[in-house]
């Protein structure tokens, strides 16, 4: 528990130190105002009952009580303001740093099962979780201060009553910490199941999966899977909650017994004339307050389990290895060099690439061909510096691909991946994000759309280039799969990079449209370099060199014409695809 608290405080010092200190100070002052007000109330009652001596002795406690009550109102106001300021400061200080860290860290973590829980936690509004956890800790501290300050009042009645109250409250804290550990363990075990629940929920709510499930009448099965998993999670939560509730009930019974004994002692001493009226009223009136504080303390101590994981995830995230960009710039006319590259993904033993070597200069086009799993997309990832080779080296302009700075990488590469994205912003922004320097240059955007065979898109939409995509905004439209792929290619065309990387960017368009697009794209990349990955080998014919990958090795190398002459794997795949298309054409004519 102590280590967890240290983690939380370290993060608060990093993200919002000033606001965190102010919130703690006002919380503790608010806690101290309660026993102080109780003590002054006792003196006021005694003064009214005639215990005070003279007029000064009569009005003094009332003036002091009024001042304390006024100050407590001000402290409460400042506490609420600091509460809001703390949350705002964490949102501004925490979220941007997390995003920066995610952009800088080694891409291998996104493929790591051990890092999945960390990434899951930091994706759930970690600033709110951190703020909630810190506030809960401070509230617990403030409640403890309030309780043990009030206990000093009971020591005046009897050392036994004061000591018993301290012991009861200490036991309550121990029970709360124990419950917190149980819930923390539970949430840790639940994280993988929660990810699966979220995935099943997406299947039942998102447009694409819902259509598929509805068509196949399989939504009921997925819903049943979700219910079974949710029930297993709920049963474990209920079990631990009932266990914590039994401990809480035991503490409440002991507190009730202490209160009953206190009432007997108070009434007996008051009737015997051994207790002043003010002291009697103050101690009697504090009993409900103590019960309320006990309940709040128990709740806060047991409610922190889930937020602890976010704090731990933030600390683990800060320790994730970053890919540090080199200060060295690539050559003025950079050349890509793969030198005896072998690669296996982190945590696996199988090599995806083995002894791959090639060079590519600006002005040259390279196509990667091969079956699924042959390593084509891995070549693109290594080229972008997302991974470092297990063996060998990948350099661009004499600089390691993984050591390129973000600015240097954007000057070198413009890419369209097979899992491309369309953003829920306007058409113009979707294209302009390929080069933020020209984000609002309509001429450049229209030129990029033309290069990607999409020059008629803007005129066909209700608001032209300013038409929002998706349904987040009023008047938003949905594009077809082929249109979205053309849009992603237009985004790549915005860049003036040295190399264009196209990893299966045309899978959703028909072969004729793909061929036309690549012919158009050939003019875009004139004088530039390009790496093309496509399952349709007819598109590879525009490349200067084709690498045929088989089992992670280069099986063949050459132009389309030379490879067709030699025979082998490339010719076999090409003729098989050609026969498919001929068969489709004949079926269409029939």
C-alpha positions in Angstrom: 0.0 0.0 0.0 2.8 2.4 0.9 4.5 1.8 -2.5 1.2 2.4 -4.3 0.8 5.7 -2.5 4.4 6.7 -3.4 3.6 5.9 -7.1 0.5 8.1 -7.0 2.4 11.0 -5.4 5.3 10.8 -7.8 2.9 11.1 -10.7 1.1 14.0 -9.1 4.4 15.8 -8.6 5.2 15.2 -12.3 1.8 16.3 -13.7 0.2 18.8 -11.3 2.3 19.5 -8.2 0.9 23.0 -7.3 -2.7 22.0 -7.6 -2.1 18.7 -5.7 -0.6 20.6 -2.8 -3.4 23.1 -2.6 -6.0 20.4 -2.7 -4.3 18.5 0.2 -3.9 21.7 2.3 -7.6 22.7 2.0 -8.7 19.2 2.6 -6.8 18.9 5.8 -7.9 22.4 7.0 -11.5 21.4 6.3 -11.0 18.2 8.4 -9.5 20.2 11.3 -12.3 22.7 11.3 -14.8 20.0 12.4 -13.3 19.1 15.8 -12.4 22.8 16.3 -16.0 23.8 15.7 -17.2 21.0 18.1 -14.9 22.2 20.8 -16.1 25.8 20.4 -19.7 24.7 20.4 -19.1 23.0 23.8 -17.8 26.3 25.2 -20.7 28.2 23.8 -23.2 25.8 25.4 -21.3 26.0 28.7 -21.3 29.8 28.5 -25.1 29.9 28.0 -25.6 27.5 30.8 -23.7 29.9 33.1 -20.3 28.2 33.0 -18.7 31.4 31.6 -17.4 34.2 33.9 -18.4 37.7 32.9 -19.5 39.2 29.6 -16.2 38.7 27.9 -16.2 35.0 28.9 -19.8 34.8 27.5 -19.2 36.4 24.0 -15.7 35.1 23.4 -16.6 31.5 22.4 -19.5 32.7 20.2 -17.1 35.1 18.3 -14.6 32.3 17.9 -17.2 29.8 16.7 -18.6 32.4 14.2 -15.1 32.9 12.8 -14.4 29.2 12.5 -17.7 28.6 10.7 -17.0 31.5 8.3 -13.5 30.2 7.7 -14.9 26.6 7.1 -17.3 28.1 4.4 -14.3 29.8 2.7 -12.2 26.6 3.0 -15.0 24.6 1.5 -15.2 27.0 -1.4 -11.5 26.9 -2.1 -11.5 23.1 -1.7 -14.1 22.8 -4.5 -12.2 25.3 -6.7 -9.0 23.4 -6.2 -10.8 20.1 -6.9 -11.8 21.5 -10.3 -8.3 23.0 -11.0 -6.6 19.7 -10.1 -8.7 17.7 -12.6 -8.1 20.3 -15.3 -4.4 20.4 -14.6 -4.1 16.7 -14.8 -6.0 16.6 -18.1 -3.6 19.2 -19.5 -0.5 17.7 -18.0 -1.1 14.0 -18.2 -2.9 13.3 -21.5 -0.4 15.1 -23.8 2.5 13.4 -22.1 1.0 10.0 -22.5 0.3 10.7 -26.2 3.9 11.9 -26.7 5.2 8.7 -25.0 3.0 6.5 -27.1 4.4 8.2 -30.2 8.0 7.8 -29.1 8.0 4.3 -27.6 9.2 1.2 -29.4 6.5 -0.1 -31.7 7.1 -3.6 -30.5 5.1 -2.9 -27.4 2.0 -2.7 -29.5 2.5 -6.4 -30.4 3.4 -7.5 -26.9 0.9 -9.4 -24.8 2.7 -8.3 -21.6 2.2 -4.6 -22.5 -1.5 -5.1 -23.5 -2.8 -4.4 -20.0 -0.7 -1.3 -19.7 -2.0 0.1 -23.0 -5.5 -0.9 -22.1 -5.3 1.1 -18.8 -3.8 4.2 -20.2 -6.5 4.3 -22.9 -9.3 4.7 -20.3 -8.9 8.4 -19.5 -5.9 7.9 -17.1 -6.0 11.6 -16.0 -9.5 11.1 -14.5 -8.3 7.9 -12.7 -5.2 9.5 -11.3 -7.2 12.5 -10.1 -9.8 10.3 -8.6 -7.2 8.1 -6.8 -5.3 11.1 -5.4 -8.5 12.8 -4.2 -9.5 9.6 -2.5 -6.2 9.2 -0.8 -6.4 12.8 0.5 -10.0 12.3 1.6 -8.9 9.2 3.6 -6.1 11.2 5.2 -8.5 14.1 6.0 -11.1 11.6 7.5 -8.4 10.0 9.6 -7.3 13.5 10.9 -11.0 14.3 11.6 -11.5 11.0 13.5 -8.4 11.2 15.6 -8.9 14.9 16.4 -12.4 14.1 17.6 -11.0 11.2 19.7 -9.1 13.8 21.8 -12.5 15.1 23.0 -13.4 11.6 24.3 -10.0 11.3 26.1 -11.3 14.1 28.4 -14.2 11.8 29.3 -12.2 8.7 29.8 -8.8 7.4 28.4 -10.6 4.1 27.8 -13.2 5.7 25.5 -10.6 7.6 23.5 -8.2 4.7 23.2 -11.1 2.4 22.1 -12.2 4.9 19.5 -8.6 5.1 18.1 -8.4 1.3 18.0 -11.7 0.9 16.2 -10.8 3.5 13.6 -7.4 1.9 13.1 -9.1 -1.5 12.6 -11.4 0.1 10.1 -8.4 1.4 8.1 -6.8 -2.1 8.2 -10.1 -3.6 6.9 -10.3 -1.0 4.2 -6.8 -1.7 3.1 -7.5 -5.5 3.1 -10.6 -4.9 0.9 -8.6 -2.7 -1.4 -6.1 -5.5 -1.9 -8.8 -8.0 -2.7 -10.4 -5.7 -5.3 -7.0 -4.8 -6.8 -6.3 -8.5 -7.3 -9.7 -8.9 -8.8 -9.3 -6.1 -11.3 -5.9 -7.4 -12.3 -7.4 -10.7 -13.1 -10.3 -9.1 -14.9 -8.4 -6.9 -17.3 -8.0 -9.6 -20.0 -11.7 -10.6 -19.6 -12.7 -6.9 -19.8 -10.8 -6.5 -23.1 -12.8 -9.5 -24.4 -16.0 -8.1 -23.1 -15.3 -4.8 -24.9 -14.5 -6.7 -28.1 -17.8 -8.6 -27.9 -19.6 -5.4 -27.1 -18.1 -3.8 -30.3 -19.3 -6.8 -32.3 -22.8 -6.2 -31.1 -22.8 -2.4 -31.5 -20.6 -1.4 -34.5 -22.0 -1.0 -38.0 -19.9 -3.6 -39.9 -20.1 -6.5 -37.4 -23.8 -5.9 -36.6 -24.7 -6.3 -40.3 -22.7 -9.5 -40.6 -24.2 -10.9 -37.3 -27.7 -9.9 -38.4 -27.3 -11.5 -41.8 -26.0 -14.8 -40.3 -28.4 -14.7 -37.4 -25.5 -15.1 -35.0 -26.0 -12.1 -32.8 -27.7 -14.3 -30.2 -24.7 -16.5 -29.9 -22.3 -13.6 -29.4 -24.7 -12.1 -26.9 -24.8 -15.4 -25.0 -20.9 -15.4 -25.0 -20.9 -11.9 -23.6 -23.5 -12.7 -20.9 -21.6 -15.8 -19.8 -18.3 -13.8 -19.5 -20.1 -10.9 -17.8 -21.7 -13.3 -15.3 -18.4 -14.9 -14.3 -16.9 -11.4 -13.7 -20.0 -10.3 -11.7 -20.0 -13.4 -9.5 -16.4 -12.8 -8.5 -17.1 -9.2 -7.7 -20.1 -10.1 -5.6 -18.1 -12.7 -3.7 -15.4 -10.2 -2.8 -17.9 -7.4 -2.1 -19.9 -9.7 0.3 -16.6 -10.6 2.1 -15.7 -7.0 2.5 -19.3 -6.2 3.7 -19.0 -8.8 6.5 -15.8 -7.2 7.8 -17.5 -3.8 7.5 -20.5 -5.1 9.5 -18.2 -6.4 12.2 -16.6 -3.0 12.5 -20.1 -1.3 12.6 -21.2 -3.7 15.4 -18.2 -2.8 17.5 -18.7 0.9 16.8 -22.3 0.5 17.9 -21.3 -1.2 21.1 -18.8 1.6 21.7 -21.5 4.2 21.1 -23.9 2.5 23.5 -21.3 2.3 26.2 -20.5 6.0 25.6 -24.2 7.0 25.9 -24.5 5.2 29.2 -21.3 6.9 30.5 -22.5 10.3 29.3 -25.9 10.1 30.9 -24.6 8.6 34.1 -22.0 11.4 34.6 -24.4 14.1 33.6 -27.0 12.9 36.1 -24.3 12.7 38.7 -23.4 16.3 38.0 -19.9 15.3 36.9 -20.2 16.5 33.3 -20.9 20.0 32.0 -23.9 20.5 29.6 -21.7 21.7 26.8 -19.4 18.7 27.0 -22.4 16.4 27.2 -24.0 17.9 24.1 -20.7 18.0 22.1 -19.8 14.4 22.8 -23.4 13.2 22.2 -23.7 15.1 19.0 -20.4 13.8 17.6 -21.6 10.2 17.7 -23.6 10.3 14.4 -20.7 12.2 12.8 -18.3 9.4 13.8 -20.6 6.8 12.3 -20.8 8.8 9.1 -17.0 9.3 8.9 -16.5 5.6 9.5 -18.8 4.7 6.6 -17.0 7.2 4.3 -13.6 5.9 5.3 -14.6 2.3 4.6 -16.0 3.3 1.2 -13.1 5.3 0.1 -10.5 2.7 1.2 -12.3 -0.1 -0.7 -13.0 1.9 -3.9 -9.5 2.5 -5.1 -8.7 -0.9 -6.6 -9.3 -0.1 -10.2 -7.5 3.2 -10.2 -4.4 1.6 -8.7 -3.9 -0.2 -12.0 -4.0 3.0 -13.9 -1.3 4.5 -11.7 0.8 1.3 -12.1 0.2 1.4 -15.8 1.3 5.0 -16.0 4.5 4.2 -14.2 5.2 1.1 -16.4 4.5 3.2 -19.5 7.1 5.7 -18.5 9.6 2.9 -18.3 8.9 1.6 -21.8 11.8 1.8 -24.1 11.8 4.7 -26.6 13.1 4.8 -30.1 15.5 7.8 -30.0 15.9 9.6 -33.3 19.4 10.2 -34.6 20.7 13.8 -34.9 22.3 12.7 -38.2 20.4 13.6 -41.3 20.0 11.2 -44.2 21.9 11.9 -47.4 20.6 14.5 -49.8 19.6 11.8 -52.2 19.0 8.9 -49.9 19.3 5.2 -50.7 17.5 2.3 -49.0 19.8 -0.5 -48.1 18.7 -3.9 -46.6 21.9 -5.7 -45.6 21.5 -9.4 -44.7 18.4 -8.7 -42.7 16.8 -11.4 -40.6 13.8 -10.7 -38.2 11.6 -12.3 -35.8 8.9 -10.6 -33.8 9.5 -10.0 -30.1 8.5 -12.9 -27.9 8.6 -15.4 -30.8 11.1 -17.9 -32.1 10.1 -18.1 -35.8 12.0 -15.9 -38.2 9.7 -14.0 -40.5 12.6 -12.8 -42.7 15.9 -14.5 -43.4 19.0 -13.0 -45.0 17.1 -10.4 -47.1 19.3 -7.9 -49.0 18.4 -5.3 -51.6 19.0 -1.6 -52.4 16.5 1.0 -53.6 17.3 4.5 -54.9 15.0 7.5 -55.6 13.5 7.1 -59.0 13.3 3.3 -58.7 10.2 1.2 -57.9 10.4 -2.1 -56.0 7.5 -4.6 -55.8 7.2 -7.3 -53.1 5.4 -10.4 -54.2 4.6 -13.7 -52.3 2.0 -15.6 -50.5 0.4 -14.5 -47.2 2.9 -14.7 -44.4 5.9 -14.5 -46.6 7.2 -11.3 -44.9 6.1 -8.5 -47.3 4.5 -6.3 -44.7 7.4 -6.9 -42.3 9.8 -5.4 -44.8 7.7 -2.2 -44.8 7.6 -2.1 -41.0 11.4 -2.5 -40.8 11.8 0.2 -43.5 9.7 2.6 -41.5 11.8 1.9 -38.4 8.9 0.4 -36.4 11.2 -2.5 -35.6 14.9 -3.1 -35.5 16.2 -6.1 -37.4 17.1 -9.2 -35.3 20.2 -9.6 -37.6 21.7 -7.3 -40.3 20.9 -3.7 -40.8 18.4 -1.4 -42.5 19.7 2.1 -43.5 18.2 5.0 -45.3 20.6 7.5 -46.6 23.3 6.1 -44.4 21.2 6.4 -41.2 19.6 3.4 -39.4 15.9 3.3 -40.2 15.0 2.9 -36.5 17.2 5.9 -35.6 15.5 8.4 -37.9 13.9 11.4 -36.2 10.1 11.8 -36.7 10.8 14.8 -38.9 13.4 13.0 -40.9 11.1 10.0 -41.3 8.3 12.1 -42.7 10.6 13.7 -45.2 11.7 10.3 -46.4 8.5 8.3 -46.4 4.8 8.6 -47.2 2.9 5.4 -46.7 -0.5 3.8 -47.2 -0.9 0.6 -45.2 -3.4 -2.2 -45.7 -5.2 -1.3 -42.4 -5.5 2.4 -43.4 -7.8 4.8 -41.6 -10.5 7.2 -42.6 -10.9 9.9 -39.9 -14.2 11.4 -38.7 -13.3 14.9 -40.0 -13.9 16.6 -43.3 -12.8 15.3 -46.6 -10.3 18.1 -46.9 -8.8 17.3 -43.5 -8.6 13.6 -44.3 -6.5 14.4 -47.3 -4.6 17.4 -45.8 -3.3 15.4 -42.8 -0.8 13.8 -45.2 1.0 17.1 -45.1 -0.1 19.4 -42.2 1.8 22.3 -43.8 -0.7 22.3 -46.6 -3.7 21.2 -44.5 -5.8 24.2 -45.7 -4.5 24.5 -49.2 -7.5 23.5 -51.4 -5.4 23.5 -54.6 -3.0 20.9 -53.2 -5.8 18.8 -51.8 -7.7 18.7 -55.1 -4.4 17.8 -56.9 -3.9 14.9 -54.5 -7.4 13.7 -55.1 -6.9 13.8 -58.8 -3.7 11.7 -58.5 -5.7 9.1 -56.6 -8.5 9.0 -59.2 -10.8 10.8 -56.8 -11.1 14.2 -58.5 -14.9 13.9 -58.8 -15.5 13.1 -55.2 -15.7 16.7 -53.8 -18.3 17.7 -56.5 -20.5 14.7 -55.6 -20.7 15.5 -51.9 -23.3 17.9 -50.4 -20.7 20.2 -48.9 -17.8 19.5 -51.2 -14.4 19.2 -49.5 -15.9 20.4 -46.2 -18.2 17.4 -46.0 -17.6 15.6 -42.8 -17.1 11.8 -42.9 -18.8 9.5 -40.4 -21.7 10.3 -38.2 -20.2 12.4 -35.5 -21.3 15.6 -37.3 -24.6 16.6 -38.8 -24.6 15.9 -42.5 -21.7 13.4 -42.3 -21.5 10.8 -45.1 -20.1 7.2 -45.3 -17.7 6.3 -48.2 -17.5 2.9 -49.8 -14.4 0.7 -49.0 -12.9 1.6 -52.4 -13.5 5.3 -52.0 -11.8 5.2 -48.5 -8.8 3.5 -50.0 -8.6 6.1 -52.8 -8.8 8.8 -50.1 -5.9 7.2 -48.1 -3.8 7.2 -51.3 -4.7 10.8 -51.8 -3.4 11.6 -48.3 -0.1 9.9 -49.2 0.0 12.0 -52.4 0.0 15.2 -50.3 3.6 14.5 -49.2 6.7 15.4 -51.1 8.6 12.4 -49.6 11.5 10.6 -51.3 9.8 7.2 -51.1 6.2 6.1 -51.3 5.3 2.8 -49.4 2.1 1.1 -50.6 1.2 -2.0 -48.5 -1.9 -3.5 -50.1 -3.6 -0.1 -50.5 -6.0 -1.2 -53.2 -7.5 -4.5 -51.9 -11.0 -3.0 -51.9 -11.0 -1.9 -55.5 -11.5 -4.0 -58.6 -8.5 -5.1 -60.7 -9.3 -2.7 -63.5 -9.5 0.3 -61.2 -6.3 -0.9 -59.4 -4.4 -1.1 -62.7 -5.6 2.4 -63.7 -4.7 3.8 -60.3 -1.2 2.4 -60.4 -0.6 3.8 -63.9 -1.7 7.2 -62.6 0.4 6.7 -59.5 3.5 6.0 -61.7 3.5 9.7 -62.8 3.2 10.8 -59.1 6.3 8.9 -58.1 8.4 9.9 -61.1 11.8 10.8 -59.7 10.8 9.3 -56.4 11.2 5.8 -55.0 8.4 3.4 -54.2 7.8 0.1 -52.6 4.6 -1.7 -53.7 2.9 -4.7 -52.0 0.0 -6.2 -53.8 -1.5 -9.6 -54.1 -2.5 -8.8 -57.7 0.7 -9.4 -59.6 -0.4 -7.5 -62.7 0.2 -4.3 -60.6 3.8 -5.4 -59.9 4.5 -5.0 -63.7 5.1 -1.3 -63.3 8.0 -1.9 -60.9 11.7 -1.8 -61.9 12.5 -4.7 -59.7 10.3 -7.4 -58.2 11.3 -9.4 -55.1 9.5 -12.7 -54.7 9.5 -13.7 -51.0 8.9 -17.3 -50.0 9.1 -18.4 -46.4 10.9 -15.1 -45.5 13.6 -15.5 -48.1 14.1 -13.9 -51.5 13.2 -16.7 -53.8 13.4 -14.7 -57.1 14.5 -11.2 -58.1 14.0 -9.3 -61.4 11.6 -7.5 -63.7 8.2 -8.8 -64.6 9.4 -9.8 -68.1 12.5 -11.6 -66.8 10.6 -13.4 -64.1 8.0 -14.6 -66.6 10.8 -15.9 -68.8 12.5 -17.8 -66.1 9.5 -19.5 -64.7 9.3 -20.5 -61.1 7.1 -19.2 -58.2 6.4 -15.8 -59.7 5.2 -17.1 -63.1 3.2 -19.8 -61.3 1.4 -17.3 -59.1 0.9 -14.9 -62.1 -0.6 -17.5 -64.4 -2.9 -18.8 -61.6 -4.2 -15.3 -61.0 -4.7 -14.8 -64.8 -6.7 -18.0 -65.1 -9.0 -16.8 -62.2 -9.6 -13.5 -64.0 -10.2 -15.2 -67.4 -12.6 -17.6 -65.7 -14.5 -14.7 -64.1 -14.7 -12.9 -67.5 -16.0 -16.0 -69.2 -18.6 -16.5 -66.5 -19.7 -12.9 -66.9 -20.1 -13.3 -70.6 -22.1 -16.5 -70.2 
